[in-house]
Amino acid sequence: MKQTQTNFSLKDQLFNKDKVQHLAELIFWVYPEFDKTNFIEDTVFQFPELELKQRIHHIRDMLKKYLDDDFEASVNILIASLSVLKDNGTLDNNFWDFIFAPYCDYIRKYGCNKTDLKFSLSAQASFTWHASAEDSIRYFLNDFEDETFDQMLAWSSSDNYFLRRLASEWTRPKLPWCQKINLDYNKPIAILDNLYTDPSRFVTRSVANHLNDIAKIEPKLVTDTLKRWKKTWAPDLDYIISHSTRTLVKLWDPATLELLWYSPDPKVKIQNFKINNTPLTIPNHLDFSFDIVCDSQQNLVIDYKIYFISKNWKLLPKVFKIKKWTFNWNTHIHKKHLLKLMTTKALYPWEHFVEIMINGKNFWKEIFELIVN
């Protein structure tokens, strides 16, 4: 079956002529010498040849070409250009305007040196209201670890929740799409200790994601940290614990199950398991149901694995969530899982398996047949 092609382009949505013109107008407003017409033409002309991050670098270099030759003077112009924008308020459900990402990259490319270090870090802080410096600051962390880390530790106690959040985000061991860092993953725990009681979900979400990164390296550090935090009340701690252990729960780490009050040996049974549509033709839902039988109150995390056949005829399991719940009676579970052809995952015809896991323990495994036209 042929895949449906989409014309959506993230790079064109984030970096296009209208966005560049907006950027140029802001700069021209505070710096009338700025040749905005030629800046726009030079910048946009190269876009068809460039991918997303290449466009960030290209805009950065065009800023270098058209701004003041003096580094600090140019950065102050960029800072001033953002001052005419309104406060964009909480970002709990929004993201920055990525057209300002070249501002941060400008600092990284031309100001990551000993002479400009203090000024550059301060400038990055000025950009956090409108542009994330998550990637650019990590170069400073690699080249000037002590100075940069001390600054981020101070920011973790800032009145500015953007800076508090970024103190956590910048030091994440596995931050997606960003420069790798050499920082010992144990070191930022001091930053997270300042942030886990934060009143903003914008900040605590980053704390949880940071711990989830560490969980892929050293699970015990995560569970030990969470156990220590549980001794002190925090408004968002239940969320942090749940969100930061999502990888460990999928691995059914015993210490994590204990932390979340899940018994590694739940006293339950699976009955009446049924796959309602096999063989299954793609695209379609794998439709299955079963009963959970229990006679006492228990905290249960219910998952299912689908074992996909690879092109090498190997079974590749992938875990999916059903629910986390406190059970004290018999419960019927009905689940539909959409199976369709995607560019990121190929599906192959043959016998597959679905497996029910409760608190990390296998309770049922069933075959279903997949037909791919």
N, C-alpha and C positions, 0 to 999 in steps of 0.2 A: 504494500500500500504506500502510495506516495505521500510525503509529508507536505502539509500546507505551509507555504512560505509566507513570511511576514515582512512588511516593508519598514517596520519600526527600527529606528536607529538611535541608540542611546547617545552616541557621540554627537549626532546632529541635533538631538533634543537639548543637550547640555551646552553645546558650543556651536553657535550658528551666527549669522550676520546680525540678527536682532540683539542677541546677547552681547556681541562685541560692540555694537553701537551703544547699547546701554552703558557698558563699561567706559567707553570713550567719552560719553556725555558727562558721566560722573567725574572723570579726571579733568575734563575741560572746564567744568564748573569751578574747580578750585585751582586750576593751573591753565590760564588762558593761552599760554605759549604752546600748549599741547596741539600738535598737528593731527587732529582727530580724523580728518578725511583720509589722509594717506595711511594713518595707523589702521583704520578699518579696512581699507583696500589691501594693504600688505598682509594683514592678518588673515582675512577671509580667503584670499587668493590661494593660499596653500592648503586650506582645509580638506579638499577632496582627496589629497594624497596622504592625509594623516589620520591615525587612529586616536582614540580618546585621550590617553595620557600624552601622546605626541602633540596634541592640540594644546594641552596645558603648557607644555614646554615651549611650544611655538609662541603662544601669547606672551609668556614670560620673556622670551627673547625680543619680541616686538616692543614690550614695555621698556626693556633696556635700551632699545634703539631710539625711542621717542621721548624718554624722560630725561631728567637732568643727569649729567655724567656723575655727579656726586652721589654715592650710595645712600647716605643718610637723608639727603635732600629728596631723592626719588622716593624713598620709603615713606617719608613724611607726607609727600603728595598723595601716595596711595592710602595712607591712614586717613588723611583729610577727606579724600573722595568718598570714604564710607560714612563719614560723619553726617552727610546730608540724607542718609537713609534713616528710616524709622527703625526703632527697636523692633526686631522680629519676634520678640516675646519667647514663650516657652517653645522648645523644639521637641517636646515629647512625641508629637505626631507629625513632625515635619523634618525636612532636611535643609541644609544651607543651599544657597545658590552657587552652583559649582563654577560659575563664570569667575568667581573670585579666588578659586584655587590657584591660579597663576600668581596671585599676590604672595601667597605663602611660599610657592616654589621660587619666586624672585628672591625672597630672604634666604632660602636654602642654597640657591646657586651662587649668589653674590655676597652673602653675609655670614656664611658658615666658616668663620675664621676667628682666631684669637682676638684680633683687634676689634672686631665688630660684635663679639659674642653677646655682651650684655645688652647692647642696643637691639640686636636681632631677636633675642628671646623676648624682650619687651614688645617689640613690634609684632611678633607672632601672637602674643596675648591680645594685642589690639585688634587683630583680625578675627578672633574667635567668635565674635557676634555674627559674622556673615560668611566666614569661610573656615572650614576645618583645617587645622594645621597638623592633622594626625600623621600624615606621611612625612612632611618636611621636617618636623621637629625630631624625627627619629635619626636623621643624619647628624644632628647636633648631639644627640644622645650617644651615638657611636664615636664621634670625634672628640667630644668634650663631656664624658660621662658624668664626672663628679659635679661640675658646674651646672649642667643641665638637670641632673637628677635633683640636686638641692633646690633648684628653682621650681621644679614640679612638686617636690614635697611641700614647699611653701604655698604653691597654688592649691594644693589639696585642702588648705584651710582658708582659702579665699572667700570673700563675700560674693564673688562672681561665680554662679553655678556652672557657667561655660568652662571656666578655668578648672573648677573642681572636677568636672567630668573629664576634661582633657588630660588632667594629671593621671587619671586611671587609663584612659584610652591610649595615650601616647606610649605607655609602658607595657601594653599587652604583648605577650610573647608571640601570638599568632594573629596579629591584626590583618584582616584580609586586604589585598591590593596594596599593601604598604611595604616600605623598606624593612628588611629584617634587622633586628637589633641584637647586639652582643650582650645586653644586660642580663645578669643573673636573675632568673625568674623569682627567686626568693626575695630580692631586694625591694620590689614594689609593694610587698605586703605592708610595709610601713605606711605607704600611701593609702592602701585600701583600708587600713585600720582607722584612718581619718574620715573615710567616706561611707562606710557601711551604715552609719546612722543618719546619712543625709536625708533631708525631707523631700528631695526631688527625685522622681522616678527616672528622669533624664540621666541623673548621676548613678543611681543604684543599678540601673540596667547595665551601665558600663562596668560597674563593679562585678556584677554577676557574669557578664561576658568575659571579663578578665580572669575570674576564677575558673570558668569553663575552659579557657585556653590552658591554664595551668593543669587542669584535670587530665589533659591529654599527655602531660609530661610526668607529673607526680601527683597521683590521686590523694595520697595521704596528706600532703600539704593542704589540699583543699578541705578535706574533712576535718583535719585538726584545726584549721582556721575557723571554720564554721562552728565547730563545737565550742571554741573559745568565745566567739561572738555571741553565741546563744546565752552566755552568762550575763549579758547586758541587753536590756530591751532596746529595740530599734524599730521604728515605724514600718520599715519595708523589709524586715529581715526574713519573714516567711517567703516573700517573693524572691529575695536573693538566694535563699537556700534552694528553692525549687528550680530557679532558672540556672543557677551555677552548677547544679548537679545533673543537668539533663543528659550530658554525655555519660556520666558515671552510672546513671540509672539504666541507660541503654545497655551498659556493660554489666549491669547487676552487681556492681561493686558492693561487697558485704558491708563495709564500713558506711557506705552511703545509704544502703537500705536500713541499717540500724539508726543512722542519723534521722532518717525520714519516718521511722517507726514502722518499717515494713519487715515482717518476719521472713527470713530466708527459707522457711519451711511452712508455707501457709497450709492450713487445714481446710482445703476445699476440694471439690471435684468438678470435672467438666462432664456434662451430659448432653445428649441430643445434639451433638455437633452435626451440622449439615451445610454442605456447599450447594447452593440452590441453582447453580447454572454452570455445569461442566459437561462437555467441553465448552470452552469459552472462546468466542471469536472477537478479535480486536477490531475496533475499540469497543470496550464494554466494561462493566463493573464486575469484579469478583464479589459475589454476594454470598455471605456466609453468616451463620447464626449458631448460638449455643447457649446452654444454661450453666450458670455458676451456682453450685450447691454448697452452702456453708451453714453451720448451726451455731456459730458464735461470732461476736463482733471482731472483725479483722481489717487492718489497713492493707489494701491490695493495689498494686500497680499492674495493670493488664496491658500487655503488648501482643503484637503478632509479628511474626517473621514471614516474609515471602522469600522463598528460595528460587531465584531466577536462574535459568539456564544461560550460560555464556556461549559465545561462539566456539569456545574450546571444549564445550560440553561439561563444564564445571558448574556446580551449584554455588551461587553467590547470594548469601542471605542479606536481607535488609530489614531493619527493625522499624515498625510503625506503632504509634501509640493508639490505645483505645480509651482508657481512662484511669485515673487514680481516684480511689474512693474508699470510704469506710463501709464495709459490707457486714450486715448481720442478718441477712435473709437471702433466700434464693432469688437470683436475678437473671433475666433473659437479656442477652447481648445480640444485637443485629448490626452487622457492619457491611458497608459497600466500599470497595476499593477500586478506583478507576485505573484501568490499564489501557494505555494508548501508546502509539508509536511517537517517539520524540527524537529530536536530533541529538540530545544528550544521553539517551539510553536506548539501546536496541533491545528488542524482544524477539525471542526465537521460539518456534513451535516445538513443543514436546511436553512431557510431564513435569509439572512444577509442584511445589509444596507450600502449604500455609501451616504455620505452627503457632499455637497459643502458648504464651509465656505469662506466668503469674509470679510476681516477685522474683523474677529471674529463673524460675524453674519451669521446665518443659512439662506441659499438661496434655497436649494433644497435637498430633501431626497428621495432615491429610493431603492426599494427592489431588491435583486438579490439572486438566489438560488444556493447553493453550493452542489456539489455531491462529496463525498469522498469515493473512492473504498477501 
